[in-house]
Amino acid sequence: MDLKSIPQEVLNMYEAESMADSDIPWHETVDLSRLIAADNLLEEILDEVFPDIDVRSLSISDIAPKSPFLGLELLDLHGNSLQSLPIGIRRLERLTCLNLVRY
């Protein structure tokens, strides 16, 4: 897809306005568990994508708008040109697979 950044539509997919536009009831949503952004043109991932926030310090209503990726189990970023990662990746407590292989 030749993405140079994570699209805003992805970052905002769990916000109230996006949910209303898609006609998906909030109770039918699930945590995103896999993010595959492999083989793109990513050189940097902004801190807003993976904010360095301790979710234990937030109320339930505050968590979802902060990051749609807090429930990730798999993060596949292979084939990009990343030079660094946001510090907030350390907050992905369910992450069991991280692929950063660069060709």
Buried (B, 14 or more C-beta within 10 A) or exposed (E): EEEEBBEEEBBBBBEEEBBEEEEEEEEEBEEBEEBEBBBBEBEBBEEEBBBEBEEEEBEEEEBBEBBBBBBBBBBBBBBBEBEEBBEBBEBBEEBEEBEEEEE
